[in-house]
Amino acid sequence: MAEYRNQVLSQMQAAQQAQQQARDDAYNKAAAAQEAAYKNNVSQLNAATNDALRDAYINRMLSQRNLQQQLSAQGISGGASETTQASMLNNYEDSRNDLEKERQRQLASLMQTYQNNMAALEQQRASGQSASLGQYQLALANLAANNGVDLLSLVQGNTENGQVTPTARYVNGEWVYY
């Protein structure tokens, strides 16, 4: 019986290790997917911000180029005033600053979402580990408490050459009879 009890314990440990490996594999896949999504979102955000910054620069250059025509159309002659040029440059710099602030705000938001998702994944894995350990402890306690009765009932009637052959295995937290 001691040998059979050791077999059952080995099967229970193997089942627990298989569950742990499955949880770890699922966690690693989900974590990799979260990281890929985060990197993709950061890349898209940077590309969109860079496009907006390029557009702001082009608009500034076009405005500077067309400034003389606009002033002439308004009846102002003698070239662009320093105030007008400074105002155009300030508008451009304000636009750049706003775009960079928005980029940083969105990057922080993406990082917060990523960290929240990773924490949730870790919580799921820890919860699964805790539940698995609880099931394992309960199975061990049941095995110890019912050692004589349950183990005998699992193998009664199956003897070959004076050896007791088990009729059940402990798989994924349940007895499987065969």
VMD Tcl script that builds the backbone (N, CA, C; Angstrom):
set m [mol new atoms 534]
animate dup $m
set s [atomselect $m all]
$s set {name element resname resid chain x y z} {
  {N N MET 1 A 0.811 -1.196 0.000}
  {CA C MET 1 A 0.000 0.000 0.000}
  {C C MET 1 A 0.860 1.268 0.000}
  {N N ALA 2 A 1.978 1.207 0.686}
  {CA C ALA 2 A 2.855 2.382 0.729}
  {C C ALA 2 A 3.350 2.727 -0.672}
  {N N GLU 3 A 3.649 1.699 -1.452}
  {CA C GLU 3 A 4.104 1.942 -2.819}
  {C C GLU 3 A 2.990 2.585 -3.646}
  {N N TYR 4 A 1.791 2.076 -3.474}
  {CA C TYR 4 A 0.662 2.645 -4.213}
  {C C TYR 4 A 0.390 4.076 -3.760}
  {N N ARG 5 A 0.495 4.328 -2.460}
  {CA C ARG 5 A 0.297 5.681 -1.945}
  {C C ARG 5 A 1.334 6.613 -2.563}
  {N N ASN 6 A 2.563 6.146 -2.680}
  {CA C ASN 6 A 3.611 6.954 -3.307}
  {C C ASN 6 A 3.316 7.215 -4.777}
  {N N GLN 7 A 2.732 6.224 -5.463}
  {CA C GLN 7 A 2.335 6.416 -6.862}
  {C C GLN 7 A 1.255 7.490 -6.957}
  {N N VAL 8 A 0.297 7.417 -6.051}
  {CA C VAL 8 A -0.780 8.410 -6.055}
  {C C VAL 8 A -0.212 9.796 -5.778}
  {N N LEU 9 A 0.668 9.888 -4.815}
  {CA C LEU 9 A 1.298 11.177 -4.516}
  {C C LEU 9 A 2.075 11.694 -5.725}
  {N N SER 10 A 2.789 10.823 -6.382}
  {CA C SER 10 A 3.537 11.227 -7.577}
  {C C SER 10 A 2.597 11.728 -8.667}
  {N N GLN 11 A 1.476 11.030 -8.850}
  {CA C GLN 11 A 0.494 11.457 -9.857}
  {C C GLN 11 A -0.098 12.815 -9.486}
  {N N MET 12 A -0.382 13.009 -8.200}
  {CA C MET 12 A -0.940 14.291 -7.768}
  {C C MET 12 A 0.071 15.412 -7.983}
  {N N GLN 13 A 1.323 15.152 -7.674}
  {CA C GLN 13 A 2.366 16.156 -7.876}
  {C C GLN 13 A 2.558 16.447 -9.366}
  {N N ALA 14 A 2.528 15.422 -10.167}
  {CA C ALA 14 A 2.667 15.613 -11.617}
  {C C ALA 14 A 1.498 16.429 -12.156}
  {N N ALA 15 A 0.298 16.142 -11.672}
  {CA C ALA 15 A -0.876 16.904 -12.114}
  {C C ALA 15 A -0.752 18.356 -11.691}
  {N N GLN 16 A -0.289 18.591 -10.471}
  {CA C GLN 16 A -0.127 19.963 -10.002}
  {C C GLN 16 A 0.939 20.689 -10.827}
  {N N GLN 17 A 2.036 20.006 -11.117}
  {CA C GLN 17 A 3.086 20.621 -11.919}
  {C C GLN 17 A 2.596 20.921 -13.337}
  {N N ALA 18 A 1.779 20.025 -13.881}
  {CA C ALA 18 A 1.221 20.257 -15.224}
  {C C ALA 18 A 0.298 21.469 -15.211}
  {N N GLN 19 A -0.515 21.585 -14.164}
  {CA C GLN 19 A -1.387 22.753 -14.050}
  {C C GLN 19 A -0.559 24.025 -13.925}
  {N N GLN 20 A 0.496 23.978 -13.115}
  {CA C GLN 20 A 1.358 25.143 -12.943}
  {C C GLN 20 A 2.013 25.528 -14.264}
  {N N GLN 21 A 2.484 24.534 -15.002}
  {CA C GLN 21 A 3.104 24.813 -16.297}
  {C C GLN 21 A 2.085 25.427 -17.263}
  {N N ALA 22 A 0.866 24.912 -17.252}
  {CA C ALA 22 A -0.182 25.466 -18.120}
  {C C ALA 22 A -0.484 26.906 -17.733}
  {N N ARG 23 A -0.547 27.195 -16.429}
  {CA C ARG 23 A -0.786 28.572 -15.976}
  {C C ARG 23 A 0.370 29.473 -16.399}
  {N N ASP 24 A 1.596 28.990 -16.232}
  {CA C ASP 24 A 2.764 29.790 -16.612}
  {C C ASP 24 A 2.787 30.048 -18.118}
  {N N ASP 25 A 2.473 29.023 -18.901}
  {CA C ASP 25 A 2.438 29.187 -20.362}
  {C C ASP 25 A 1.376 30.213 -20.770}
  {N N ALA 26 A 0.191 30.102 -20.167}
  {CA C ALA 26 A -0.887 31.051 -20.480}
  {C C ALA 26 A -0.486 32.459 -20.074}
  {N N TYR 27 A 0.128 32.594 -18.912}
  {CA C TYR 27 A 0.585 33.905 -18.451}
  {C C TYR 27 A 1.614 34.487 -19.426}
  {N N ASN 28 A 2.596 33.676 -19.791}
  {CA C ASN 28 A 3.646 34.161 -20.694}
  {C C ASN 28 A 3.082 34.589 -22.041}
  {N N LYS 29 A 2.115 33.823 -22.572}
  {CA C LYS 29 A 1.492 34.203 -23.846}
  {C C LYS 29 A 0.711 35.506 -23.694}
  {N N ALA 30 A -0.058 35.616 -22.620}
  {CA C ALA 30 A -0.848 36.834 -22.401}
  {C C ALA 30 A 0.062 38.038 -22.158}
  {N N ALA 31 A 1.145 37.838 -21.417}
  {CA C ALA 31 A 2.090 38.929 -21.158}
  {C C ALA 31 A 2.764 39.372 -22.452}
  {N N ALA 32 A 3.130 38.427 -23.282}
  {CA C ALA 32 A 3.743 38.770 -24.574}
  {C C ALA 32 A 2.753 39.532 -25.459}
  {N N ALA 33 A 1.496 39.114 -25.426}
  {CA C ALA 33 A 0.463 39.810 -26.214}
  {C C ALA 33 A 0.263 41.233 -25.689}
  {N N GLN 34 A 0.268 41.405 -24.366}
  {CA C GLN 34 A 0.124 42.739 -23.786}
  {C C GLN 34 A 1.297 43.633 -24.174}
  {N N GLU 35 A 2.499 43.070 -24.111}
  {CA C GLU 35 A 3.680 43.854 -24.465}
  {C C GLU 35 A 3.664 44.237 -25.942}
  {N N ALA 36 A 3.273 43.303 -26.797}
  {CA C ALA 36 A 3.193 43.597 -28.235}
  {C C ALA 36 A 2.154 44.678 -28.504}
  {N N ALA 37 A 1.012 44.581 -27.832}
  {CA C ALA 37 A -0.037 45.595 -28.007}
  {C C ALA 37 A 0.451 46.958 -27.534}
  {N N TYR 38 A 1.131 46.976 -26.391}
  {CA C TYR 38 A 1.660 48.242 -25.868}
  {C C TYR 38 A 2.656 48.858 -26.853}
  {N N LYS 39 A 3.599 48.058 -27.332}
  {CA C LYS 39 A 4.608 48.573 -28.269}
  {C C LYS 39 A 3.966 49.057 -29.564}
  {N N ASN 40 A 2.955 48.329 -30.040}
  {CA C ASN 40 A 2.245 48.740 -31.252}
  {C C ASN 40 A 1.533 50.075 -31.030}
  {N N ASN 41 A 0.865 50.215 -29.879}
  {CA C ASN 41 A 0.162 51.469 -29.585}
  {C C ASN 41 A 1.135 52.638 -29.454}
  {N N VAL 42 A 2.277 52.400 -28.815}
  {CA C VAL 42 A 3.283 53.458 -28.679}
  {C C VAL 42 A 3.800 53.847 -30.062}
  {N N SER 43 A 4.049 52.871 -30.900}
  {CA C SER 43 A 4.534 53.144 -32.250}
  {C C SER 43 A 3.518 53.976 -33.043}
  {N N GLN 44 A 2.249 53.584 -32.954}
  {CA C GLN 44 A 1.208 54.331 -33.661}
  {C C GLN 44 A 1.082 55.759 -33.129}
  {N N LEU 45 A 1.151 55.901 -31.809}
  {CA C LEU 45 A 1.064 57.229 -31.205}
  {C C LEU 45 A 2.229 58.095 -31.651}
  {N N ASN 46 A 3.431 57.548 -31.620}
  {CA C ASN 46 A 4.601 58.323 -32.053}
  {C C ASN 46 A 4.512 58.705 -33.521}
  {N N ALA 47 A 4.048 57.793 -34.343}
  {CA C ALA 47 A 3.905 58.099 -35.769}
  {C C ALA 47 A 2.875 59.208 -35.993}
  {N N ALA 48 A 1.746 59.124 -35.295}
  {CA C ALA 48 A 0.703 60.148 -35.447}
  {C C ALA 48 A 1.205 61.509 -34.954}
  {N N THR 49 A 1.911 61.511 -33.830}
  {CA C THR 49 A 2.430 62.776 -33.307}
  {C C THR 49 A 3.486 63.348 -34.241}
  {N N ASN 50 A 4.367 62.495 -34.750}
  {CA C ASN 50 A 5.390 62.975 -35.690}
  {C C ASN 50 A 4.758 63.540 -36.952}
  {N N ASP 51 A 3.694 62.911 -37.433}
  {CA C ASP 51 A 2.974 63.445 -38.603}
  {C C ASP 51 A 2.387 64.819 -38.294}
  {N N ALA 52 A 1.797 64.950 -37.110}
  {CA C ALA 52 A 1.200 66.238 -36.724}
  {C C ALA 52 A 2.280 67.304 -36.564}
  {N N LEU 53 A 3.428 66.929 -36.011}
  {CA C LEU 53 A 4.532 67.883 -35.880}
  {C C LEU 53 A 5.055 68.311 -37.255}
  {N N ARG 54 A 5.159 67.363 -38.171}
  {CA C ARG 54 A 5.602 67.686 -39.534}
  {C C ARG 54 A 4.592 68.624 -40.202}
  {N N ASP 55 A 3.308 68.342 -40.023}
  {CA C ASP 55 A 2.277 69.215 -40.595}
  {C C ASP 55 A 2.353 70.622 -40.011}
  {N N ALA 56 A 2.602 70.725 -38.708}
  {CA C ALA 56 A 2.728 72.039 -38.073}
  {C C ALA 56 A 3.928 72.794 -38.656}
  {N N TYR 57 A 5.020 72.094 -38.881}
  {CA C TYR 57 A 6.207 72.731 -39.462}
  {C C TYR 57 A 5.920 73.199 -40.887}
  {N N ILE 58 A 5.277 72.337 -41.662}
  {CA C ILE 58 A 4.950 72.715 -43.044}
  {C C ILE 58 A 4.032 73.932 -43.059}
  {N N ASN 59 A 3.036 73.940 -42.188}
  {CA C ASN 59 A 2.130 75.098 -42.113}
  {C C ASN 59 A 2.884 76.369 -41.735}
  {N N ARG 60 A 3.829 76.237 -40.805}
  {CA C ARG 60 A 4.634 77.409 -40.414}
  {C C ARG 60 A 5.428 77.927 -41.600}
  {N N MET 61 A 6.065 77.009 -42.329}
  {CA C MET 61 A 6.883 77.430 -43.466}
  {C C MET 61 A 6.020 78.037 -44.570}
  {N N LEU 62 A 4.845 77.446 -44.803}
  {CA C LEU 62 A 3.946 78.011 -45.820}
  {C C LEU 62 A 3.441 79.387 -45.393}
  {N N SER 63 A 3.126 79.532 -44.131}
  {CA C SER 63 A 2.659 80.828 -43.626}
  {C C SER 63 A 3.751 81.875 -43.747}
  {N N GLN 64 A 4.978 81.481 -43.446}
  {CA C GLN 64 A 6.090 82.412 -43.551}
  {C C GLN 64 A 6.327 82.810 -45.009}
  {N N ARG 65 A 6.212 81.837 -45.894}
  {CA C ARG 65 A 6.409 82.109 -47.312}
  {C C ARG 65 A 5.301 83.015 -47.859}
  {N N ASN 66 A 4.065 82.795 -47.393}
  {CA C ASN 66 A 2.923 83.549 -47.917}
  {C C ASN 66 A 2.653 84.833 -47.133}
  {N N LEU 67 A 3.452 85.095 -46.107}
  {CA C LEU 67 A 3.203 86.256 -45.259}
  {C C LEU 67 A 3.251 87.563 -46.054}
  {N N GLN 68 A 4.224 87.707 -46.912}
  {CA C GLN 68 A 4.339 88.950 -47.679}
  {C C GLN 68 A 3.101 89.180 -48.551}
  {N N GLN 69 A 2.596 88.127 -49.171}
  {CA C GLN 69 A 1.401 88.267 -49.998}
  {C C GLN 69 A 0.201 88.651 -49.140}
  {N N GLN 70 A 0.078 88.030 -47.962}
  {CA C GLN 70 A -1.042 88.335 -47.083}
  {C C GLN 70 A -0.984 89.780 -46.591}
  {N N LEU 71 A 0.204 90.238 -46.265}
  {CA C LEU 71 A 0.340 91.631 -45.807}
  {C C LEU 71 A 0.020 92.607 -46.945}
  {N N SER 72 A 0.476 92.269 -48.153}
  {CA C SER 72 A 0.177 93.132 -49.302}
  {C C SER 72 A -1.321 93.163 -49.568}
  {N N ALA 73 A -1.982 92.022 -49.415}
  {CA C ALA 73 A -3.425 91.963 -49.647}
  {C C ALA 73 A -4.171 92.812 -48.622}
  {N N GLN 74 A -3.587 92.970 -47.453}
  {CA C GLN 74 A -4.216 93.783 -46.415}
  {C C GLN 74 A -3.803 95.247 -46.510}
  {N N GLY 75 A -2.961 95.543 -47.488}
  {CA C GLY 75 A -2.541 96.923 -47.697}
  {C C GLY 75 A -1.354 97.322 -46.847}
  {N N ILE 76 A -0.684 96.347 -46.292}
  {CA C ILE 76 A 0.491 96.642 -45.478}
  {C C ILE 76 A 1.710 96.427 -46.362}
  {N N SER 77 A 2.545 97.449 -46.429}
  {CA C SER 77 A 3.730 97.324 -47.266}
  {C C SER 77 A 4.978 97.495 -46.409}
  {N N GLY 78 A 6.094 97.123 -46.972}
  {CA C GLY 78 A 7.352 97.301 -46.259}
  {C C GLY 78 A 7.831 96.037 -45.583}
  {N N GLY 79 A 7.195 94.907 -45.827}
  {CA C GLY 79 A 7.679 93.649 -45.264}
  {C C GLY 79 A 6.957 93.282 -43.986}
  {N N ALA 80 A 7.299 92.137 -43.539}
  {CA C ALA 80 A 6.648 91.614 -42.340}
  {C C ALA 80 A 7.216 92.281 -41.107}
  {N N SER 81 A 6.330 92.612 -40.217}
  {CA C SER 81 A 6.791 93.224 -38.973}
  {C C SER 81 A 7.340 92.157 -38.053}
  {N N GLU 82 A 8.191 92.565 -37.134}
  {CA C GLU 82 A 8.759 91.625 -36.179}
  {C C GLU 82 A 7.665 91.002 -35.321}
  {N N THR 83 A 6.649 91.770 -35.020}
  {CA C THR 83 A 5.556 91.270 -34.190}
  {C C THR 83 A 4.821 90.146 -34.897}
  {N N THR 84 A 4.576 90.304 -36.191}
  {CA C THR 84 A 3.879 89.286 -36.964}
  {C C THR 84 A 4.712 88.018 -37.041}
  {N N GLN 85 A 6.000 88.167 -37.289}
  {CA C GLN 85 A 6.876 86.995 -37.359}
  {C C GLN 85 A 6.985 86.310 -35.997}
  {N N ALA 86 A 7.097 87.087 -34.946}
  {CA C ALA 86 A 7.177 86.516 -33.600}
  {C C ALA 86 A 5.881 85.799 -33.253}
  {N N SER 87 A 4.754 86.370 -33.671}
  {CA C SER 87 A 3.454 85.728 -33.419}
  {C C SER 87 A 3.355 84.395 -34.152}
  {N N MET 88 A 3.828 84.363 -35.405}
  {CA C MET 88 A 3.809 83.105 -36.160}
  {C C MET 88 A 4.700 82.057 -35.495}
  {N N LEU 89 A 5.881 82.472 -35.075}
  {CA C LEU 89 A 6.795 81.545 -34.422}
  {C C LEU 89 A 6.212 81.054 -33.097}
  {N N ASN 90 A 5.583 81.940 -32.334}
  {CA C ASN 90 A 4.950 81.549 -31.069}
  {C C ASN 90 A 3.816 80.553 -31.303}
  {N N ASN 91 A 3.019 80.796 -32.334}
  {CA C ASN 91 A 1.926 79.861 -32.648}
  {C C ASN 91 A 2.475 78.480 -32.984}
  {N N TYR 92 A 3.551 78.477 -33.771}
  {CA C TYR 92 A 4.175 77.203 -34.134}
  {C C TYR 92 A 4.713 76.491 -32.888}
  {N N GLU 93 A 5.435 77.217 -32.049}
  {CA C GLU 93 A 6.003 76.620 -30.833}
  {C C GLU 93 A 4.892 76.149 -29.882}
  {N N ASP 94 A 3.823 76.919 -29.781}
  {CA C ASP 94 A 2.692 76.492 -28.937}
  {C C ASP 94 A 2.083 75.196 -29.469}
  {N N SER 95 A 1.953 75.129 -30.787}
  {CA C SER 95 A 1.404 73.927 -31.407}
  {C C SER 95 A 2.307 72.726 -31.134}
  {N N ARG 96 A 3.609 72.901 -31.281}
  {CA C ARG 96 A 4.570 71.825 -30.999}
  {C C ARG 96 A 4.482 71.386 -29.532}
  {N N ASN 97 A 4.443 72.352 -28.641}
  {CA C ASN 97 A 4.359 72.032 -27.214}
  {C C ASN 97 A 3.079 71.276 -26.884}
  {N N ASP 98 A 1.965 71.709 -27.469}
  {CA C ASP 98 A 0.694 71.018 -27.228}
  {C C ASP 98 A 0.748 69.575 -27.731}
  {N N LEU 99 A 1.330 69.397 -28.910}
  {CA C LEU 99 A 1.447 68.042 -29.458}
  {C C LEU 99 A 2.344 67.161 -28.580}
  {N N GLU 100 A 3.450 67.707 -28.100}
  {CA C GLU 100 A 4.352 66.929 -27.242}
  {C C GLU 100 A 3.705 66.621 -25.887}
  {N N LYS 101 A 2.973 67.578 -25.341}
  {CA C LYS 101 A 2.265 67.329 -24.077}
  {C C LYS 101 A 1.236 66.213 -24.255}
  {N N GLU 102 A 0.513 66.266 -25.350}
  {CA C GLU 102 A -0.493 65.229 -25.624}
  {C C GLU 102 A 0.167 63.872 -25.827}
  {N N ARG 103 A 1.301 63.865 -26.510}
  {CA C ARG 103 A 2.029 62.612 -26.696}
  {C C ARG 103 A 2.416 62.033 -25.330}
  {N N GLN 104 A 2.970 62.856 -24.466}
  {CA C GLN 104 A 3.392 62.381 -23.141}
  {C C GLN 104 A 2.197 61.913 -22.303}
  {N N ARG 105 A 1.089 62.628 -22.403}
  {CA C ARG 105 A -0.116 62.228 -21.673}
  {C C ARG 105 A -0.614 60.862 -22.159}
  {N N GLN 106 A -0.637 60.683 -23.467}
  {CA C GLN 106 A -1.108 59.414 -24.017}
  {C C GLN 106 A -0.119 58.274 -23.753}
  {N N LEU 107 A 1.172 58.562 -23.774}
  {CA C LEU 107 A 2.167 57.541 -23.432}
  {C C LEU 107 A 1.988 57.094 -21.976}
  {N N ALA 108 A 1.752 58.050 -21.098}
  {CA C ALA 108 A 1.521 57.710 -19.685}
  {C C ALA 108 A 0.261 56.873 -19.533}
  {N N SER 109 A -0.765 57.217 -20.291}
  {CA C SER 109 A -2.019 56.448 -20.243}
  {C C SER 109 A -1.807 55.024 -20.756}
  {N N LEU 110 A -1.061 54.891 -21.848}
  {CA C LEU 110 A -0.762 53.561 -22.383}
  {C C LEU 110 A 0.039 52.733 -21.381}
  {N N MET 111 A 1.014 53.351 -20.733}
  {CA C MET 111 A 1.826 52.644 -19.743}
  {C C MET 111 A 0.964 52.220 -18.553}
  {N N GLN 112 A 0.066 53.094 -18.125}
  {CA C GLN 112 A -0.817 52.761 -17.004}
  {C C GLN 112 A -1.715 51.575 -17.368}
  {N N THR 113 A -2.260 51.586 -18.560}
  {CA C THR 113 A -3.101 50.479 -19.014}
  {C C THR 113 A -2.293 49.191 -19.081}
  {N N TYR 114 A -1.097 49.276 -19.620}
  {CA C TYR 114 A -0.222 48.103 -19.713}
  {C C TYR 114 A 0.079 47.543 -18.322}
  {N N GLN 115 A 0.444 48.416 -17.389}
  {CA C GLN 115 A 0.759 47.969 -16.037}
  {C C GLN 115 A -0.462 47.379 -15.336}
  {N N ASN 116 A -1.628 47.977 -15.542}
  {CA C ASN 116 A -2.857 47.420 -14.960}
  {C C ASN 116 A -3.150 46.031 -15.520}
  {N N ASN 117 A -2.990 45.877 -16.826}
  {CA C ASN 117 A -3.232 44.573 -17.452}
  {C C ASN 117 A -2.238 43.526 -16.963}
  {N N MET 118 A -0.979 43.909 -16.811}
  {CA C MET 118 A 0.028 42.974 -16.316}
  {C C MET 118 A -0.251 42.590 -14.864}
  {N N ALA 119 A -0.697 43.556 -14.065}
  {CA C ALA 119 A -1.041 43.250 -12.665}
  {C C ALA 119 A -2.225 42.298 -12.603}
  {N N ALA 120 A -3.198 42.494 -13.480}
  {CA C ALA 120 A -4.358 41.591 -13.516}
  {C C ALA 120 A -3.931 40.181 -13.923}
  {N N LEU 121 A -3.031 40.082 -14.891}
  {CA C LEU 121 A -2.525 38.766 -15.294}
  {C C LEU 121 A -1.794 38.082 -14.139}
  {N N GLU 122 A -0.987 38.841 -13.447}
  {CA C GLU 122 A -0.239 38.276 -12.316}
  {C C GLU 122 A -1.207 37.836 -11.213}
  {N N GLN 123 A -2.249 38.620 -11.003}
  {CA C GLN 123 A -3.256 38.252 -10.002}
  {C C GLN 123 A -3.970 36.960 -10.395}
  {N N GLN 124 A -4.286 36.810 -11.667}
  {CA C GLN 124 A -4.922 35.582 -12.136}
  {C C GLN 124 A -4.008 34.383 -11.909}
  {N N ARG 125 A -2.740 34.548 -12.221}
  {CA C ARG 125 A -1.804 33.442 -12.050}
  {C C ARG 125 A -1.662 33.091 -10.573}
  {N N ALA 126 A -1.545 34.094 -9.722}
  {CA C ALA 126 A -1.410 33.845 -8.282}
  {C C ALA 126 A -2.674 33.194 -7.724}
  {N N SER 127 A -3.816 33.626 -8.196}
  {CA C SER 127 A -5.077 33.034 -7.749}
  {C C SER 127 A -5.170 31.574 -8.165}
  {N N GLY 128 A -4.753 31.272 -9.376}
  {CA C GLY 128 A -4.741 29.889 -9.856}
  {C C GLY 128 A -3.783 29.027 -9.060}
  {N N GLN 129 A -2.620 29.586 -8.723}
  {CA C GLN 129 A -1.663 28.845 -7.913}
  {C C GLN 129 A -2.230 28.556 -6.534}
  {N N SER 130 A -2.864 29.544 -5.966}
  {CA C SER 130 A -3.446 29.372 -4.637}
  {C C SER 130 A -4.542 28.309 -4.650}
  {N N ALA 131 A -5.394 28.364 -5.647}
  {CA C ALA 131 A -6.473 27.373 -5.752}
  {C C ALA 131 A -5.896 25.975 -5.961}
  {N N SER 132 A -4.878 25.866 -6.794}
  {CA C SER 132 A -4.261 24.573 -7.056}
  {C C SER 132 A -3.626 24.002 -5.797}
  {N N LEU 133 A -2.926 24.848 -5.051}
  {CA C LEU 133 A -2.323 24.387 -3.807}
  {C C LEU 133 A -3.388 23.958 -2.805}
  {N N GLY 134 A -4.486 24.701 -2.770}
  {CA C GLY 134 A -5.585 24.323 -1.883}
  {C C GLY 134 A -6.157 22.966 -2.248}
  {N N GLN 135 A -6.348 22.723 -3.544}
  {CA C GLN 135 A -6.859 21.428 -3.998}
  {C C GLN 135 A -5.857 20.315 -3.676}
  {N N TYR 136 A -4.590 20.609 -3.866}
  {CA C TYR 136 A -3.552 19.622 -3.593}
  {C C TYR 136 A -3.525 19.279 -2.100}
  {N N GLN 137 A -3.599 20.296 -1.257}
  {CA C GLN 137 A -3.607 20.057 0.184}
  {C C GLN 137 A -4.833 19.259 0.605}
  {N N LEU 138 A -5.975 19.582 0.033}
  {CA C LEU 138 A -7.201 18.845 0.349}
  {C C LEU 138 A -7.076 17.388 -0.085}
  {N N ALA 139 A -6.529 17.167 -1.276}
  {CA C ALA 139 A -6.356 15.789 -1.756}
  {C C ALA 139 A -5.385 15.026 -0.859}
  {N N LEU 140 A -4.311 15.689 -0.430}
  {CA C LEU 140 A -3.371 15.040 0.491}
  {C C LEU 140 A -4.039 14.706 1.825}
  {N N ALA 141 A -4.834 15.646 2.328}
  {CA C ALA 141 A -5.527 15.406 3.591}
  {C C ALA 141 A -6.502 14.245 3.454}
  {N N ASN 142 A -7.238 14.192 2.339}
  {CA C ASN 142 A -8.164 13.084 2.102}
  {C C ASN 142 A -7.416 11.764 1.970}
  {N N LEU 143 A -6.293 11.804 1.290}
  {CA C LEU 143 A -5.495 10.596 1.125}
  {C C LEU 143 A -5.003 10.096 2.483}
  {N N ALA 144 A -4.533 11.019 3.302}
  {CA C ALA 144 A -4.032 10.637 4.618}
  {C C ALA 144 A -5.175 10.148 5.510}
  {N N ALA 145 A -6.311 10.820 5.464}
  {CA C ALA 145 A -7.426 10.454 6.339}
  {C C ALA 145 A -8.066 9.136 5.936}
  {N N ASN 146 A -8.115 8.878 4.659}
  {CA C ASN 146 A -8.807 7.687 4.162}
  {C C ASN 146 A -7.842 6.658 3.591}
  {N N ASN 147 A -6.625 6.694 4.034}
  {CA C ASN 147 A -5.570 5.882 3.453}
  {C C ASN 147 A -5.977 4.432 3.272}
  {N N GLY 148 A -6.420 3.791 4.308}
  {CA C GLY 148 A -6.747 2.371 4.199}
  {C C GLY 148 A -7.971 2.112 3.368}
  {N N VAL 149 A -9.059 2.798 3.647}
  {CA C VAL 149 A -10.338 2.501 3.017}
  {C C VAL 149 A -10.358 2.873 1.547}
  {N N ASP 150 A -10.019 4.110 1.227}
  {CA C ASP 150 A -10.122 4.556 -0.163}
  {C C ASP 150 A -9.128 3.840 -1.062}
  {N N LEU 151 A -7.909 3.680 -0.607}
  {CA C LEU 151 A -6.930 3.033 -1.471}
  {C C LEU 151 A -7.291 1.578 -1.721}
  {N N LEU 152 A -7.807 0.900 -0.693}
  {CA C LEU 152 A -8.231 -0.479 -0.906}
  {C C LEU 152 A -9.397 -0.549 -1.874}
  {N N SER 153 A -10.338 0.381 -1.736}
  {CA C SER 153 A -11.497 0.323 -2.614}
  {C C SER 153 A -11.116 0.631 -4.058}
  {N N LEU 154 A -10.032 1.335 -4.263}
  {CA C LEU 154 A -9.595 1.646 -5.621}
  {C C LEU 154 A -8.949 0.457 -6.302}
  {N N VAL 155 A -8.413 -0.482 -5.518}
  {CA C VAL 155 A -7.658 -1.563 -6.121}
  {C C VAL 155 A -8.240 -2.943 -5.835}
  {N N GLN 156 A -9.299 -3.042 -5.115}
  {CA C GLN 156 A -9.850 -4.352 -4.785}
  {C C GLN 156 A -10.198 -5.130 -6.047}
  {N N GLY 157 A -9.862 -6.415 -6.003}
  {CA C GLY 157 A -10.233 -7.298 -7.092}
  {C C GLY 157 A -9.264 -7.295 -8.249}
  {N N ASN 158 A -8.258 -6.463 -8.242}
  {CA C ASN 158 A -7.296 -6.415 -9.339}
  {C C ASN 158 A -5.924 -6.838 -8.836}
  {N N THR 159 A -5.716 -8.120 -8.780}
  {CA C THR 159 A -4.402 -8.614 -8.382}
  {C C THR 159 A -3.887 -9.538 -9.471}
  {N N GLU 160 A -2.652 -9.344 -9.792}
  {CA C GLU 160 A -1.999 -10.196 -10.778}
  {C C GLU 160 A -0.671 -10.652 -10.189}
  {N N ASN 161 A -0.441 -11.932 -10.207}
  {CA C ASN 161 A 0.806 -12.494 -9.685}
  {C C ASN 161 A 1.097 -12.015 -8.269}
  {N N GLY 162 A 0.039 -11.864 -7.474}
  {CA C GLY 162 A 0.218 -11.438 -6.093}
  {C C GLY 162 A 0.463 -9.941 -5.947}
  {N N GLN 163 A 0.431 -9.198 -7.051}
  {CA C GLN 163 A 0.647 -7.751 -7.017}
  {C C GLN 163 A -0.692 -7.040 -7.152}
  {N N VAL 164 A -0.880 -5.971 -6.395}
  {CA C VAL 164 A -2.104 -5.180 -6.490}
  {C C VAL 164 A -1.918 -4.172 -7.623}
  {N N THR 165 A -2.865 -4.176 -8.561}
  {CA C THR 165 A -2.819 -3.248 -9.690}
  {C C THR 165 A -3.868 -2.164 -9.468}
  {N N PRO 166 A -3.492 -0.903 -9.476}
  {CA C PRO 166 A -4.460 0.165 -9.223}
  {C C PRO 166 A -5.515 0.242 -10.323}
  {N N THR 167 A -6.716 0.660 -9.934}
  {CA C THR 167 A -7.801 0.829 -10.896}
  {C C THR 167 A -8.165 2.303 -11.061}
  {N N ALA 168 A -7.353 3.186 -10.484}
  {CA C ALA 168 A -7.648 4.615 -10.585}
  {C C ALA 168 A -6.354 5.395 -10.518}
  {N N ARG 169 A -6.401 6.614 -11.074}
  {CA C ARG 169 A -5.280 7.554 -11.006}
  {C C ARG 169 A -5.830 8.902 -10.622}
  {N N TYR 170 A -5.010 9.703 -9.991}
  {CA C TYR 170 A -5.393 11.062 -9.622}
  {C C TYR 170 A -4.917 11.993 -10.727}
  {N N VAL 171 A -5.852 12.582 -11.487}
  {CA C VAL 171 A -5.518 13.426 -12.628}
  {C C VAL 171 A -6.255 14.749 -12.497}
  {N N ASN 172 A -5.506 15.840 -12.539}
  {CA C ASN 172 A -6.079 17.188 -12.499}
  {C C ASN 172 A -7.083 17.360 -11.369}
  {N N GLY 173 A -6.747 16.852 -10.216}
  {CA C GLY 173 A -7.577 17.062 -9.047}
  {C C GLY 173 A -8.753 16.120 -8.921}
  {N N GLU 174 A -8.822 15.086 -9.759}
  {CA C GLU 174 A -9.954 14.150 -9.706}
  {C C GLU 174 A -9.434 12.734 -9.889}
  {N N TRP 175 A -10.166 11.766 -9.324}
  {CA C TRP 175 A -9.837 10.366 -9.517}
  {C C TRP 175 A -10.410 9.912 -10.850}
  {N N VAL 176 A -9.595 9.263 -11.643}
  {CA C VAL 176 A -10.017 8.715 -12.917}
  {C C VAL 176 A -9.915 7.211 -12.789}
  {N N TYR 177 A -11.066 6.533 -12.969}
  {CA C TYR 177 A -11.122 5.080 -12.817}
  {C C TYR 177 A -10.963 4.407 -14.180}
  {N N TYR 178 A -10.310 3.283 -14.203}
  {CA C TYR 178 A -10.143 2.529 -15.454}
  {C C TYR 178 A -10.189 1.053 -15.170}
}
mol reanalyze $m
mol bondsrecalc $m
mol representation Tube
mol addrep $m
